[in-house]
Every structure is written in structure tokens, then in C-alpha cells.
Amino acid sequence: MKPTITIEYCPKCGWMLRSTYMAQELLTTFTDEIRGVTLIPSEIGGSFLISVDDTLVFDRKDEKRFPEIKELKQLIRDHVSPDKDLGHSDRK
């Protein structure tokens, strides 16, 4: 079964638009590799977590920042399709 990506965000912080943008980018990049992206409004203030199934791949509080799209795609790729070439997103 294909993995599901979950983005849990703080709605009080106004991070819904950021979450939907990231979801769109992931759905476009990983069309054949993932089941979907789920957005979950968090009840915890300041929360912004990205998981693949039950594996946390990014926590804004731990990193003290948001992921860049290029970085996020690489993190997700490493979990869902390690051999996938991300084209310009893989180049430095």
C-alpha cells in the first residue's frame, strides 16, 4: 500500500496556506508514489509536523524553521521512493 503524508499545522498561527502549498507540491512530485496528503489542524499551538505514515520526517519546533520545498521533497523521497530522481531539486 502506498504511504500517506500528513501535515499537521497550527491554524491559529495562520499556517494553513503554507500547508496547502506544501501538499500541492508533494502531490505533484509524488503522484505515483503516494496515496495522498492529509492536512490536520493541530490543537497544539506552534505545531508544524510532517510525517510519512507514522514516521515523523520534519518538526518545525525541533528545527526552529520551516523546511524549504526542495528539502521537503528530498525528505519525502528518501521515505517513499529512494531511487526517484528529483531533477533540479537534487542539484545543488
Helices and strands as residue ranges (DSSP letters): E 4-9, H 16-29, E 36-41, E 48-52, E 55-59, H 60-63, H 69-80, G 87-89
